[in-house]
């Protein structure tokens, strides 16, 4: 346990993310989803009716199914999100230390452990003079950054923290972030001078959030354009898609990435397809399971089906009325994760908020 005076007068940073179950078991997943889906910024209706629907209908079914998904991505270190974010926090703290900057960095989650409330409480007890919360969502949304802000402000009040507080709103257009994303895409093998296709896949949000004033879609567009400009692309070389819509009872921001990939499997020809997720700072269930274990195999299988269709209908060297797609490679671009490039991005984003007189 750290001494209470260890951080006296210092600035502390909390890297905040959504969260994950403590274990890949139905019970742990139900507990996590109960916290997550009861959030006022997440639930689709009033507290009482939603609580009944959630606990009587949704959680009993989703607990087991979601546990299987989490089990498929679990590592010896536990949750990949928690483990990688902790490494990122340590790397960022080491970066500041190497610069002679006295900044303590902690990793925390809105739901599950390590909790945002506990992190703020511990930093307050340790004597931090300023706490900066950085939600790890480059593009802010009511359901992500808004939720972190709610929880951070509640934790500040509950812990009676009297120092300076900052919650960073977003960094969707930060030049260091845009350059890092472009570099990650290049490093994955993407060639801007080729026929490669690039899909930017973002977390979807309910349309009623946008109608209520959420600027998420605008930030998604700005980030995508900024990354594309760093790559030297014209508008025909990339597109935006959305994933992770929670329910069918509401309208969600489209087009869906899965539908885009389905269409590309039929008409992309020999072009390689690259999927990047600028909205996700760290690989998690939505990128490891949804994309790498679902979208990529589905795309590959559909491409193969069209190739076999072409072979079956290629009589006397003549192609069918609509040409089948040839088999092309599909590549997932990893998130920035705990890389040095990501540390540099976050350090640049945080610098104006640290109050260090630079």
N, C-alpha and C positions, 0 to 999 in steps of 0.2 A: 504494500500500500504506500502511495506517495505521501510525503509529508504535506501538510496543509499549506505551508508557506512556500512550497517549491516553485509555484508559478506567480508569486507575488509581483504584481505590476506588469505581468507579461500578457502578450496577445496569444489567444488560442484560436484554432480553426477546427471546425467540425465538418467533415465531409459527410453529407446526408444522402441516403438513397431510400428506395421504397421498403425493401426488406425481403425476408425469406423465412420459411418455417425453420425451427430449430433442428428438426429431423425429417427425413423423407417418409413419414408414417402418416396414416389417415388421421390419427388423433392430433398430431402436431400441425398438420396442414389445416385441419378444421379450425384449430385455435388461431392460426395465422390469418386465414381467410375471414374469420369472424371479425378480427380487428380491422383488417383492410377494408372489407366490404361494408362495414358499419360506419365508416368515415362519412361525414356529411357531404364531402366533396366527391364521393364515389357512389354512394347509394342512389338508386334511381327514383326513390319515392320517400314519403314520410317515415320517420323513425319507427313507429309502432307497426304499421303494416309490413314494412320491409324486414323488420326483425323477425316477424312470424314467418314470412316466406323464406328468409335466409336460413333460419335454424330448423324449420320443419321440412323444407323441400330441397333447398340448394346444397347446403353443407353435407347432409347425409349422402348425396350422390357424388358431389364434387370431391369430397375428402379422399375417397379411395382412388378415383381417377387421377386427381392431381398428384397424389402421393407417388403413383407409378411414374409420372412424368419427372418429378423431382428426383426419384430414385435413379432414373436413367442418366442424370447429369451430376449426381453427387460424387464427390472426390474423397480421397483419404483425409483431406484437410476439412471436409465438411462441405458446406454450401460454397460453390465457386464465387458467388457474389460477395459473401462475407470475407472469404479468404483473400480474394484479389483486392478488395477495397482496403483491407487492413494492410496489405503490402504497399498499396498506393499511398496510404497515409504515412507509413514509415518512410517511404521514398521521398515524399514531399517534405517531411520533417527534416530528413537528412539533407535535402537540397537547401532548405533555409539555414540549417546549421553550417553548411559549407560556405554560405555567404555571410556568416556572422550575424544572421538574423534570428533573434530569440523568439521563435514561434513554435508552439506545441500543436500537434495535429492529432485529432481523434477521428475514428470512423464510427458512424452511427446509422441507425435505420428508423424510419417512421413507424414501422410495424415489426414486431419481433425483436430479437437481440442482435447486437448491442443496441439498446434503445437510445433515441435522441434525448429523451428526458434525463436518463441516467448520466449520459455524457456531459450535459450541461450542468447537472447537479455536482458532478465530480470536479469539473473545472472551476466551478464557483467555490467549492470547498478548498481547492488547491490554491486559490488566491488570484485567479486570472482577472486582469483588469478590463480586457476587451475580449469578447467572443464573437467570432465571425462564422456564420453558418453558410456553407456552400452546398446548395442542392445540386447533385450531380446530374442535372438535366440541362443540357445546353439551351434547349428550347423550352421556355416556361409554359406550363398549362395549369389550369385551376386544379386538376386532379393530381398533379405531381408537385411542382414548386409551391403551389397554393397550399397544399396539405402540409408540406414541410414547414412552411411559414407559420401556419396555424399552430403546429405542435411546438415549434421553437419558441414562439411568443408565449404559449401556455407554460412551457418549461421555465422560461425566464421569470415569469410571474410566480410560479409555484416555488421556485428555489430562492426567490427574493434577491435575484442578482441585481446589483446596483451599478455595475460597470457599463461600459459602452457595448452596444449590440448591433450587429449588422447581419442581415440575411440577403445574400447576393441574389438578384432577381433572375438573371440569365447570362449566358455568354454566347448566344447563337451566332453573333457576327464578329466575334473577337478574331483578329487576324491570325494569331498564333494557333487558335483552335482550327480555323479553316485550313491553314497550311498543314497542320498535323493530320487532319482527315485526308487531305489530298495525298500526302506522302504515304499514309497507310494503304490507300487504294492502289497507288503505284507499286508499293512494295508487295502487294498481293498478286502482281503480274498484269494489272490493267494497262493497256496500251492506248493512249488517246488518239494515236495516229491510225489505229486499226478499226475494224468494224465491231469491236467489243461494245456490248450494251451494258449500261450502268443503271441499276435500280437503287434509289435511296429509299430505304424502308423505315418508316417512323411509326411510333405507337399511335394508334387512332384515338380520337376523343369523341364524345357525344356531340352531335350538332347543336344541341341546346346550350352547351357550354359556349360555343362560338357565338351563338345568338345573344348570349348574356354578356358578351364583351371579351371573351378569351382571345388573345392575339396569337395563339399557338400556330394556326395555319400560316399566318404572315411570317412568323419566325422560321417555320419549316421551309417556306419558299426562299427566304433570304439566305438561310444556311446552305440550302441545296445549290442556289445560284452562286454563292460565294465559293463553295468547294469546286463546282464545275468551272468557274473562272480560273481558279488556281490550277486546274488540270488543263486549261486551254480548250474547253469543250464548247461546241455550239449546242443549241437547245435540242437538236434532234438526237444527240448522243446520250441523253440521260432522261430519266423520268422519276416521279415520286409515287410511292405507294404507302399504304398504311396497313398495320397488322394489330392483332390483340384486341379486337372488339369483344367486349365482355358478354353482351347479350343481344338477342334479336328483337327485344321489345322497344329499343330506341334506334334512331337513325345515327349512323356513325360516319365520320369523315372518310371519304373515299378518294380514289379507287383503292381497292384492297390489293396488297402485294401479291397475294395468292392468285388472284384473278389475272393480274398482269403477267405473272410467270406462266400461267396456263396458256395465255395467248402467245407469249413468246416461244413456248415449247413447240407451237404449231407453225410459227412463221419466222423464227430467228435464223433459220438456215445454219450455216457453219459458225456464225458469230458466237463468241463466248459471252456469257452473262455473268456480271459481277453484282453482288448484293452487299451494300454497305448500310450500316445503321447509325447515322450521325446522332440520333436521339439517345442512344444507349452508351453510357460512359464505360460500362463494364459488362462483359458477357455474362448472361444470366439465363433463366428459363426461356425467356422470349427469343433469345438469339441462339442458344445452344440447342434447345429442344424444338421450338417452333420452326426455326430456319434450317439449322444444320441437320436435324433429325426428321423433319417433316417436309419443308418446302424443297430442299435440295434433292432428296430422293424422289419426290413426286415429279419434279421437273425432269430429272434424268429418265424416269420411267416413261413419262409422256413423250419425251423426245424419241425414245426407242420405239414406242408404239407407232409413232408417225413414220419412222424409218422403215419398220416392218410393213406398214400399210403401203408405202411407196414401192417396196420390193414386190409385194403381192399384186399390185396393180400396174406394174411396169411390163406391159406386153409389147414384144417386138421393139424394144428400145424406146417406146413412146411413154411419156409421163402422163399421169392422170390429169384430169381437168384442172385440179389445183395441186401444185407440187408439194410433196411432203417435206417436212423440215429434216435436214441432215442433223446428225448427232453433234451437238456443240457442248463445250465444257461449261459448267456452272461453278462459280467460285464465291465463297463467302469471305468477306473482308472482316477480320477480327476487330473488335472494339479496341480502343486505345489502352484499356486495362491498366496494368501497373508499369507501363513502359516509361522510359526516360522522357519520351516525347509528351506523354500525358502529364507527367510531373511538371514539365516546362509549361504546358498549357495552363494548368491550374495555378502555378506560381504567378504567371502573368495575369491571370484573371483576378487573383487575390491581392496582388501588390497594392492597388489603389485603396483597398479596404483595411489594410493592416495597421494604419495609424503610426507608421514608423518614421515619418518625416522625410520620406524619400521623394 
